[in-house]
Amino acid sequence: SVVLLAYEDEMNLEETLGTPLVEEIVILENADTFTGSHKKTLIYQDTRLILFSPPQDGRRFYLINIETENQRVTTNRGISPGSTLDDLMLAYPEVTRSQDGTSGIDGRYELVLPDNPYTYLFFYIEEGKVFKLQLIHEFA
């Protein structure tokens, strides 16, 4: 499985997701205390991963962002792209609608993970169905 904050070499991403279509590593500039850190982006057909490595390393990366439209990807409570908004609300009654300026039921719903106040699970809804999942960790 693909796990947020796990090291790339511990997850065997190639076996799980295959070879990425795009792999890019950049050194962060003008990023306050993260200047000089390394950011790796891996893009697959319907999934994007962002990994991070501190300035003193640059060889070993850990996962900080997962974004997917792959219907085979499922949260630990059984929600995947293609699930209905009703399914989402039953599985995650604590989820809240983002205040992002949209109207109706479509838009983004979010959950701050209780174990880590800097980790968010976003559910993007279109026409009453989840079309994308995003799990991110923000640095404080």
Order of alpha helices (4+ residues) and beta strands (2+ residues): alpha-alpha-beta-beta-beta-beta-alpha-beta-beta-beta-beta
